[in-house]
Amino acid sequence: MDKVVYYPLNHKNPYVAIVTEAIKNAGYEVYDLEDIKKNHKLAKEIKIINLNWFDSIGDCQLWKAIALLMRQLLRVAYYKWCGMKIIYTMHNRQAHDTKYKRINHFLMKFLCKKADYIAVLCTYSKKILRDFLSNEDIEKKVRVMYHPSYEGAYSEKKMPIPELPNSVKRNMHILFMGSVRPYKNIELILEAANKLQGKNIEFVIAGKANNKDYEKLIQDKVNHLSKVTFIPRFIEDSEMFSFYDWADIVLIPLDIKSSLNSGSSVLAFTMGKTVIIPKIGTVRDFPRELMFSYEYENESEHLNALVDKINEAFMKWSDNPKSIERMGSEIREYLNNNFSKEKTEERYRKLYQEAIK
């Protein structure tokens, strides 16, 4: 059985757990980066190293960013020296919350050049890769793996969530679920909610903030909005279904400067919910009519586009709530037909066979 490294091998991350299970089922023995750090003999036996989020240099001091860059460059040189085939999985346009765009851009370009193959999670990624590679190299190196469905990763057992508003169902329920960070545009959700206060729409923002100062900033704004509930804590896997069951629609107003893929949208689709979301790469691979997608150029445009799409969804829901429910059911079916665990296994088997031959 051929040995491969998948980094990071974090089974608490559902995406990583699903993909590594698919790789094992495809017939490969999967190791973590830690396994080869002090075992050069094992490192020489590794056929493939699959790097995820390896291009991410976030918010830190400049000296540390440069040190992290040098470390990544040396690591890649070592993997090459050991004879490993490098597969670089590109997740984002650039690292979220980064202060050093030029450093990130350099690292991404370096990885694109040095990788034997580049795994991307949406077809639109090929367009983004034109900043780093020629069309010929894109054709040669890039393989579209797609973000897999989360089907089966979360319990579908409903449980009580005390913080959820116990409202009558004459209101449309909009959910934001995920880490509460600036690039997720939480403040924009609150601006939109403020503009829509006269309508029968309730918002829930659920997720742990990246720091206490940002949590307080959001809580202070929420205190002035009667139809917004903020639940600033880590949401357990066992609670996920109950949150999505409460929602009619999921709101994901990502920053398009850094975002390319969205696991949050795939999770919403898995839960049978449609979304309001910018037209980032992930959602371009799904039928447009099954969601409320939009485009924008700047922050003021984003707010207007977001409010317009919420209004469009609200009008559709007001006419017939079941129509929004049907959109969610149909997009879940599309997801599971095209991006199932079985298809993920097939895609990784084909990619790894191609890399090793």
ZILIN-V53092 format. One line per field, one symbol per residue. ss: DSSP state (~ for helix, > for strand, _ for the rest). phi: phi as a letter, one per 40 degrees, with the letter a starting at -180 (. if undefined). A space follows every 10 residues. Layout:
# ZILIN-V53092
ss: ???
phi: ???
This chain:
# ZILIN-V53092
ss: __>>>>>___ ___~~~~~~~ ~~~~~___>> >_~~~~~__~ ~~~~~>>>>> >>________ _~~~~~~~~~ ~~~~~~~~~~ ~___>>>>>> __________ ~~~~~~~~~~ ~~~~__>>>> ____~~~~~~ ~___~~~~~~ ~>>>______ __________ __________ _>>>>>>__> _~~~_~~~~~ ~~~~~_____ >>>>>>__>_ _~~~~~~~~~ ~~_____>>> >_____~~~~ ~~~~~~__>> >>________ __~~~~~~~~ ____>>>>__ _~~~~__~~~ _>>>____~~ ~~~~~~~~~~ ~~~~~~~~~_ ~~~~~~~~~~ ~~~~~~~~__ ~~~~~~~~~~ ~~~~~~_
phi: .ccbbbbccb cccdcccccc cccccchbcb bcddcbcbbc ccdccccbbb bbfcccbcca cdcccccccc cccccccccc ccgcccbbcc bbcaccgccb cccccccccd ccccccabcb baccdccccc cbbcdccccc ccbccgcccc dgcbcbccbc bdcccccccc bcbbbbbicc bdccgcccdc cccccbccbc bbbbbbiccc acccdcdccc ccdcbcbbbb bcacccdccd dcccccccab bbcccccbcb bacccccdcc cgbcbbaccc ddcccbdccc abbababacc cccccccccc ccccccccca dcccccdccc ccccdccbbc ccccdccccc ccccccd
